[in-house]
Amino acid sequence: MSTGVPMASGKSEIFEIVLQFMPDWIQIPVLVLIVLLVVGSWVFKGKRKLDQRRARRQGQAPVMAPQPTQARGADFLGPYAPQQQPQQLRPSQQPAGRPSGADFLGSYAPPRGQGEPSV
């Protein structure tokens, strides 16, 4: 029960309808650009595969392979990352005579009176 009409996908029908609304002098350059894009993508993929094969053959890591330690993406702050602070000593490791912690006010402490004991 063939009607003689080839069955086309929806994408190809939309493509044909869009081309029919264009004048002839625009249709040809558009078709040429589409063909060039398809062929260019094939060339680019082939070149990338060839580069990866050459790198493997020479014992180098592939150029396109992401490094697991390489920081990138949304979590990478770059120069905006906070500077690393030196490790704080735990209270048991504090040098004697040097108070620290949440209760230590340092230069912000109120002046002591004559009769107040030192902590």
PADO-834803 format. One record per atom (N, C-alpha, C): residue number from 1; residue in one letter; chain; x, y, z; atom name. Coordinates in nm, 2 decimals, m for minus. Atoms other than C-alpha are relative to their C-alpha. Layout:
> NUM	A	A	X	Y	Z	CA;
...
***
This chain:
> 1	M	A	0.08	m0.12	0.00	N;
> 1	M	A	0.00	0.00	0.00	CA;
> 1	M	A	0.09	0.13	0.00	C;
> 2	S	A	m0.08	m0.12	0.01	N;
> 2	S	A	0.26	0.25	m0.10	CA;
> 2	S	A	m0.07	0.11	m0.08	C;
> 3	T	A	0.06	m0.11	0.07	N;
> 3	T	A	0.14	0.59	m0.20	CA;
> 3	T	A	0.10	0.07	m0.09	C;
> 4	G	A	m0.10	m0.06	0.08	N;
> 4	G	A	0.46	0.69	m0.36	CA;
> 4	G	A	0.06	0.12	0.06	C;
> 5	V	A	m0.05	m0.12	m0.07	N;
> 5	V	A	0.52	0.97	m0.11	CA;
> 5	V	A	0.10	m0.04	0.10	C;
> 6	P	A	m0.09	0.04	m0.10	N;
> 6	P	A	0.84	0.93	0.09	CA;
> 6	P	A	m0.04	0.06	0.14	C;
> 7	M	A	0.03	m0.05	m0.13	N;
> 7	M	A	0.79	0.96	0.46	CA;
> 7	M	A	0.12	0.09	0.06	C;
> 8	A	A	m0.10	m0.09	m0.05	N;
> 8	A	A	0.98	1.26	0.61	CA;
> 8	A	A	m0.02	0.02	0.15	C;
> 9	S	A	0.02	m0.03	m0.14	N;
> 9	S	A	1.05	1.34	0.97	CA;
> 9	S	A	m0.05	0.14	0.01	C;
> 10	G	A	0.05	m0.14	m0.03	N;
> 10	G	A	0.91	1.65	1.13	CA;
> 10	G	A	0.10	0.10	m0.02	C;
> 11	K	A	m0.11	m0.10	0.01	N;
> 11	K	A	1.25	1.82	1.14	CA;
> 11	K	A	0.02	0.03	m0.15	C;
> 12	S	A	m0.03	m0.03	0.14	N;
> 12	S	A	1.30	1.78	0.76	CA;
> 12	S	A	m0.12	0.08	m0.06	C;
> 13	E	A	0.12	m0.08	0.06	N;
> 13	E	A	0.94	1.91	0.69	CA;
> 13	E	A	0.01	0.14	0.04	C;
> 14	I	A	m0.01	m0.14	m0.05	N;
> 14	I	A	1.00	2.22	0.91	CA;
> 14	I	A	0.11	0.07	m0.08	C;
> 15	F	A	m0.12	m0.05	0.08	N;
> 15	F	A	1.34	2.27	0.73	CA;
> 15	F	A	m0.04	0.04	m0.14	C;
> 16	E	A	0.05	m0.03	0.13	N;
> 16	E	A	1.17	2.25	0.39	CA;
> 16	E	A	m0.09	0.12	0.00	C;
> 17	I	A	0.10	m0.11	0.00	N;
> 17	I	A	0.89	2.49	0.49	CA;
> 17	I	A	0.08	0.13	0.02	C;
> 18	V	A	m0.08	m0.13	m0.02	N;
> 18	V	A	1.15	2.75	0.62	CA;
> 18	V	A	0.07	0.04	m0.12	C;
> 19	L	A	m0.07	m0.03	0.12	N;
> 19	L	A	1.35	2.72	0.30	CA;
> 19	L	A	m0.10	0.05	m0.11	C;
> 20	Q	A	0.09	m0.05	0.10	N;
> 20	Q	A	1.04	2.77	0.09	CA;
> 20	Q	A	m0.04	0.14	0.01	C;
> 21	F	A	0.03	m0.15	m0.02	N;
> 21	F	A	0.97	3.11	0.24	CA;
> 21	F	A	0.11	0.09	m0.03	C;
> 22	M	A	m0.12	m0.08	0.03	N;
> 22	M	A	1.32	3.23	0.16	CA;
> 22	M	A	0.00	0.01	m0.16	C;
> 23	P	A	m0.03	m0.01	0.15	N;
> 23	P	A	1.40	3.37	m0.19	CA;
> 23	P	A	0.11	m0.09	m0.04	C;
> 24	D	A	m0.10	0.09	0.05	N;
> 24	D	A	1.62	3.16	m0.41	CA;
> 24	D	A	0.14	0.05	0.02	C;
> 25	W	A	m0.14	m0.05	m0.01	N;
> 25	W	A	1.92	3.39	m0.38	CA;
> 25	W	A	0.04	m0.02	0.15	C;
> 26	I	A	m0.04	0.03	m0.13	N;
> 26	I	A	1.91	3.32	0.00	CA;
> 26	I	A	0.01	m0.15	0.03	C;
> 27	Q	A	0.01	0.15	m0.02	N;
> 27	Q	A	1.83	2.95	m0.01	CA;
> 27	Q	A	0.14	m0.06	m0.02	C;
> 28	I	A	m0.13	0.07	0.04	N;
> 28	I	A	2.16	2.85	m0.18	CA;
> 28	I	A	0.11	0.03	0.11	C;
> 29	P	A	m0.10	m0.03	m0.10	N;
> 29	P	A	2.39	3.04	0.07	CA;
> 29	P	A	m0.03	m0.07	0.13	C;
> 30	V	A	0.04	0.06	m0.13	N;
> 30	V	A	2.19	2.90	0.37	CA;
> 30	V	A	0.03	m0.15	m0.01	C;
> 31	L	A	m0.03	0.15	0.01	N;
> 31	L	A	2.22	2.54	0.24	CA;
> 31	L	A	0.16	m0.02	0.00	C;
> 32	V	A	m0.15	0.02	0.00	N;
> 32	V	A	2.60	2.59	0.17	CA;
> 32	V	A	0.05	0.02	0.14	C;
> 33	L	A	m0.05	m0.02	m0.14	N;
> 33	L	A	2.65	2.73	0.53	CA;
> 33	L	A	m0.03	m0.12	0.09	C;
> 34	I	A	0.04	0.12	m0.08	N;
> 34	I	A	2.46	2.43	0.68	CA;
> 34	I	A	0.10	m0.12	m0.04	C;
> 35	V	A	m0.09	0.10	0.05	N;
> 35	V	A	2.68	2.19	0.47	CA;
> 35	V	A	0.14	0.02	0.06	C;
> 36	L	A	m0.13	m0.03	m0.05	N;
> 36	L	A	2.99	2.37	0.58	CA;
> 36	L	A	0.01	m0.02	0.15	C;
> 37	L	A	0.00	0.02	m0.15	N;
> 37	L	A	2.89	2.36	0.95	CA;
> 37	L	A	0.01	m0.15	0.03	C;
> 38	V	A	0.00	0.14	m0.03	N;
> 38	V	A	2.83	1.98	0.93	CA;
> 38	V	A	0.14	m0.06	m0.03	C;
> 39	V	A	m0.13	0.05	0.04	N;
> 39	V	A	3.16	1.91	0.74	CA;
> 39	V	A	0.11	0.05	0.10	C;
> 40	G	A	m0.10	m0.06	m0.10	N;
> 40	G	A	3.35	2.15	0.98	CA;
> 40	G	A	0.00	m0.08	0.13	C;
> 41	S	A	0.01	0.08	m0.12	N;
> 41	S	A	3.22	1.96	1.28	CA;
> 41	S	A	0.06	m0.13	m0.01	C;
> 42	W	A	m0.06	0.13	0.02	N;
> 42	W	A	3.33	1.63	1.13	CA;
> 42	W	A	0.15	0.02	0.00	C;
> 43	V	A	m0.15	m0.03	0.01	N;
> 43	V	A	3.68	1.78	1.06	CA;
> 43	V	A	0.05	0.02	0.15	C;
> 44	F	A	m0.04	m0.04	m0.14	N;
> 44	F	A	3.70	1.92	1.42	CA;
> 44	F	A	0.01	m0.13	0.09	C;
> 45	K	A	0.00	0.13	m0.07	N;
> 45	K	A	3.60	1.58	1.57	CA;
> 45	K	A	0.12	m0.09	m0.04	C;
> 46	G	A	m0.11	0.08	0.05	N;
> 46	G	A	3.85	1.40	1.35	CA;
> 46	G	A	0.13	0.04	0.05	C;
> 47	K	A	m0.12	m0.05	m0.05	N;
> 47	K	A	4.13	1.63	1.45	CA;
> 47	K	A	0.02	m0.02	0.14	C;
> 48	R	A	m0.01	0.02	m0.15	N;
> 48	R	A	4.05	1.60	1.82	CA;
> 48	R	A	0.04	m0.15	0.02	C;
> 49	K	A	m0.03	0.14	m0.02	N;
> 49	K	A	4.05	1.22	1.79	CA;
> 49	K	A	0.15	m0.04	m0.04	C;
> 50	L	A	m0.14	0.03	0.04	N;
> 50	L	A	4.38	1.22	1.60	CA;
> 50	L	A	0.10	0.06	0.10	C;
> 51	D	A	m0.09	m0.06	m0.10	N;
> 51	D	A	4.54	1.45	1.86	CA;
> 51	D	A	0.01	m0.09	0.12	C;
> 52	Q	A	0.00	0.09	m0.12	N;
> 52	Q	A	4.43	1.22	2.14	CA;
> 52	Q	A	0.07	m0.13	m0.03	C;
> 53	R	A	m0.07	0.13	0.03	N;
> 53	R	A	4.56	0.91	1.96	CA;
> 53	R	A	0.15	0.03	0.00	C;
> 54	R	A	m0.15	m0.03	0.00	N;
> 54	R	A	4.90	1.08	1.90	CA;
> 54	R	A	0.05	0.02	0.14	C;
> 55	A	A	m0.05	m0.02	m0.14	N;
> 55	A	A	4.92	1.18	2.27	CA;
> 55	A	A	0.01	m0.13	0.07	C;
> 56	R	A	m0.01	0.14	m0.06	N;
> 56	R	A	4.84	0.82	2.38	CA;
> 56	R	A	0.12	m0.07	m0.05	C;
> 57	R	A	m0.11	0.07	0.06	N;
> 57	R	A	5.10	0.69	2.14	CA;
> 57	R	A	0.13	0.05	0.05	C;
> 58	Q	A	m0.13	m0.05	m0.06	N;
> 58	Q	A	5.37	0.92	2.28	CA;
> 58	Q	A	0.01	m0.01	0.15	C;
> 59	G	A	m0.01	0.02	m0.15	N;
> 59	G	A	5.28	0.84	2.64	CA;
> 59	G	A	m0.04	0.12	0.07	C;
> 60	Q	A	0.04	m0.12	m0.07	N;
> 60	Q	A	5.14	1.18	2.72	CA;
> 60	Q	A	m0.15	m0.01	0.04	C;
> 61	A	A	0.14	0.00	m0.04	N;
> 61	A	A	4.81	1.25	2.89	CA;
> 61	A	A	m0.08	0.07	m0.11	C;
> 62	P	A	0.08	m0.07	0.10	N;
> 62	P	A	4.53	1.35	2.65	CA;
> 62	P	A	m0.02	0.15	0.04	C;
> 63	V	A	0.01	m0.15	m0.03	N;
> 63	V	A	4.50	1.73	2.62	CA;
> 63	V	A	m0.14	0.03	0.06	C;
> 64	M	A	0.14	m0.04	m0.04	N;
> 64	M	A	4.12	1.73	2.67	CA;
> 64	M	A	m0.04	m0.06	0.13	C;
> 65	A	A	0.03	0.07	m0.13	N;
> 65	A	A	4.13	1.51	2.99	CA;
> 65	A	A	0.01	0.10	0.11	C;
> 66	P	A	m0.01	m0.09	m0.12	N;
> 66	P	A	4.04	1.72	3.30	CA;
> 66	P	A	0.08	m0.06	0.11	C;
> 67	Q	A	m0.09	0.05	m0.11	N;
> 67	Q	A	4.28	1.69	3.59	CA;
> 67	Q	A	m0.09	0.00	0.12	C;
> 68	P	A	0.09	0.01	m0.12	N;
> 68	P	A	4.11	1.58	3.91	CA;
> 68	P	A	0.04	0.11	0.11	C;
> 69	T	A	m0.04	m0.10	m0.10	N;
> 69	T	A	4.31	1.84	4.12	CA;
> 69	T	A	m0.02	0.14	m0.06	C;
> 70	Q	A	0.01	m0.13	0.07	N;
> 70	Q	A	4.24	2.12	3.87	CA;
> 70	Q	A	m0.13	0.06	0.05	C;
> 71	A	A	0.12	m0.07	m0.05	N;
> 71	A	A	4.00	2.37	4.04	CA;
> 71	A	A	m0.07	0.07	m0.11	C;
> 72	R	A	0.07	m0.07	0.10	N;
> 72	R	A	3.73	2.49	3.81	CA;
> 72	R	A	m0.15	m0.01	0.04	C;
> 73	G	A	0.15	0.00	m0.02	N;
> 73	G	A	3.35	2.55	3.80	CA;
> 73	G	A	m0.04	0.09	0.10	C;
> 74	A	A	0.07	m0.09	m0.09	N;
> 74	A	A	3.12	2.71	4.05	CA;
> 74	A	A	0.08	0.01	0.13	C;
> 75	D	A	m0.07	0.00	m0.13	N;
> 75	D	A	3.34	2.61	4.35	CA;
> 75	D	A	0.13	0.07	m0.01	C;
> 76	F	A	m0.14	m0.06	0.02	N;
> 76	F	A	3.66	2.77	4.21	CA;
> 76	F	A	m0.01	0.15	0.02	C;
> 77	L	A	0.01	m0.14	m0.02	N;
> 77	L	A	3.70	3.12	4.36	CA;
> 77	L	A	0.12	0.08	m0.06	C;
> 78	G	A	m0.11	m0.06	0.06	N;
> 78	G	A	4.04	3.19	4.21	CA;
> 78	G	A	0.06	0.11	0.09	C;
> 79	P	A	m0.06	m0.10	m0.09	N;
> 79	P	A	4.19	3.52	4.34	CA;
> 79	P	A	m0.09	0.05	0.11	C;
> 80	Y	A	0.09	m0.04	m0.10	N;
> 80	Y	A	3.88	3.58	4.54	CA;
> 80	Y	A	m0.01	m0.09	0.12	C;
> 81	A	A	0.00	0.10	m0.11	N;
> 81	A	A	3.94	3.28	4.77	CA;
> 81	A	A	0.07	0.06	0.12	C;
> 82	P	A	m0.06	m0.06	m0.12	N;
> 82	P	A	4.02	3.37	5.13	CA;
> 82	P	A	0.14	m0.06	0.01	C;
> 83	Q	A	m0.14	0.04	m0.02	N;
> 83	Q	A	4.39	3.35	5.21	CA;
> 83	Q	A	0.01	m0.11	0.11	C;
> 84	Q	A	m0.01	0.11	m0.10	N;
> 84	Q	A	4.50	3.04	5.41	CA;
> 84	Q	A	0.07	0.06	0.12	C;
> 85	Q	A	m0.06	m0.04	m0.12	N;
> 85	Q	A	4.56	3.12	5.77	CA;
> 85	Q	A	0.09	m0.11	0.06	C;
> 86	P	A	m0.08	0.10	m0.07	N;
> 86	P	A	4.83	2.95	5.97	CA;
> 86	P	A	m0.08	m0.08	0.10	C;
> 87	Q	A	0.08	0.09	m0.09	N;
> 87	Q	A	4.71	2.66	6.18	CA;
> 87	Q	A	0.00	0.06	0.14	C;
> 88	Q	A	0.01	m0.05	m0.14	N;
> 88	Q	A	4.58	2.78	6.52	CA;
> 88	Q	A	0.04	m0.12	0.09	C;
> 89	L	A	m0.04	0.10	m0.10	N;
> 89	L	A	4.73	2.60	6.82	CA;
> 89	L	A	m0.12	m0.03	0.08	C;
> 90	R	A	0.10	0.04	m0.09	N;
> 90	R	A	4.49	2.40	7.03	CA;
> 90	R	A	0.04	0.05	0.14	C;
> 91	P	A	m0.03	m0.06	m0.14	N;
> 91	P	A	4.46	2.52	7.40	CA;
> 91	P	A	0.11	m0.08	0.07	C;
> 92	S	A	m0.10	0.08	m0.07	N;
> 92	S	A	4.68	2.23	7.51	CA;
> 92	S	A	0.14	0.03	m0.07	C;
> 93	Q	A	m0.13	m0.03	0.07	N;
> 93	Q	A	4.95	2.35	7.26	CA;
> 93	Q	A	0.04	0.14	0.01	C;
> 94	Q	A	m0.03	m0.15	m0.01	N;
> 94	Q	A	4.94	2.72	7.35	CA;
> 94	Q	A	0.12	0.02	0.08	C;
> 95	P	A	m0.11	m0.03	m0.08	N;
> 95	P	A	5.26	2.86	7.48	CA;
> 95	P	A	m0.04	0.06	0.13	C;
> 96	A	A	0.04	m0.04	m0.13	N;
> 96	A	A	5.25	2.93	7.85	CA;
> 96	A	A	0.01	0.15	0.01	C;
> 97	G	A	0.00	m0.15	m0.02	N;
> 97	G	A	5.17	3.29	7.95	CA;
> 97	G	A	m0.06	0.08	m0.11	C;
> 98	R	A	0.07	m0.08	0.11	N;
> 98	R	A	4.99	3.38	7.63	CA;
> 98	R	A	m0.14	m0.04	m0.01	C;
> 99	P	A	0.14	0.04	0.00	N;
> 99	P	A	4.62	3.38	7.68	CA;
> 99	P	A	m0.06	0.01	m0.14	C;
> 100	S	A	0.07	m0.01	0.13	N;
> 100	S	A	4.39	3.32	7.38	CA;
> 100	S	A	m0.14	m0.06	0.02	C;
> 101	G	A	0.13	0.06	0.00	N;
> 101	G	A	4.04	3.20	7.30	CA;
> 101	G	A	m0.11	0.11	0.00	C;
> 102	A	A	0.11	m0.09	0.01	N;
> 102	A	A	3.70	3.35	7.31	CA;
> 102	A	A	m0.01	0.11	0.11	C;
> 103	D	A	0.01	m0.09	m0.12	N;
> 103	D	A	3.74	3.51	7.66	CA;
> 103	D	A	0.12	0.10	m0.01	C;
> 104	F	A	m0.11	m0.09	0.01	N;
> 104	F	A	4.07	3.69	7.56	CA;
> 104	F	A	m0.03	0.12	m0.08	C;
> 105	L	A	0.03	m0.12	0.07	N;
> 105	L	A	4.01	4.05	7.47	CA;
> 105	L	A	0.12	0.07	m0.05	C;
> 106	G	A	m0.12	m0.06	0.05	N;
> 106	G	A	4.37	4.15	7.41	CA;
> 106	G	A	0.00	0.15	0.03	C;
> 107	S	A	m0.01	m0.15	m0.02	N;
> 107	S	A	4.40	4.53	7.35	CA;
> 107	S	A	m0.14	0.06	0.03	C;
> 108	Y	A	0.14	m0.06	m0.02	N;
> 108	Y	A	4.02	4.57	7.38	CA;
> 108	Y	A	m0.05	m0.02	0.14	C;
> 109	A	A	0.03	0.02	m0.14	N;
> 109	A	A	4.02	4.47	7.75	CA;
> 109	A	A	0.00	0.13	0.07	C;
> 110	P	A	0.00	m0.13	m0.08	N;
> 110	P	A	3.92	4.74	8.00	CA;
> 110	P	A	0.13	0.00	0.09	C;
> 111	P	A	m0.12	m0.01	m0.08	N;
> 111	P	A	4.22	4.87	8.20	CA;
> 111	P	A	m0.03	m0.06	0.14	C;
> 112	R	A	0.02	0.06	m0.13	N;
> 112	R	A	4.27	4.68	8.53	CA;
> 112	R	A	0.03	0.10	0.11	C;
> 113	G	A	m0.03	m0.09	m0.12	N;
> 113	G	A	4.26	4.85	8.87	CA;
> 113	G	A	0.11	m0.06	0.07	C;
> 114	Q	A	m0.12	0.04	m0.08	N;
> 114	Q	A	4.53	4.83	9.13	CA;
> 114	Q	A	m0.03	m0.13	0.08	C;
> 115	G	A	0.02	0.11	m0.08	N;
> 115	G	A	4.36	4.56	9.34	CA;
> 115	G	A	m0.05	m0.12	m0.07	C;
> 116	E	A	0.06	0.11	0.08	N;
> 116	E	A	4.23	4.33	9.06	CA;
> 116	E	A	0.10	m0.11	m0.02	C;
> 117	P	A	m0.09	0.10	0.03	N;
> 117	P	A	4.39	3.99	9.03	CA;
> 117	P	A	0.02	m0.03	m0.15	C;
> 118	S	A	m0.02	0.03	0.15	N;
> 118	S	A	4.54	3.89	8.69	CA;
> 118	S	A	m0.05	m0.15	m0.02	C;
> 119	V	A	0.05	0.14	0.03	N;
> 119	V	A	4.39	3.58	8.53	CA;
> 119	V	A	0.10	m0.08	m0.07	C;
***
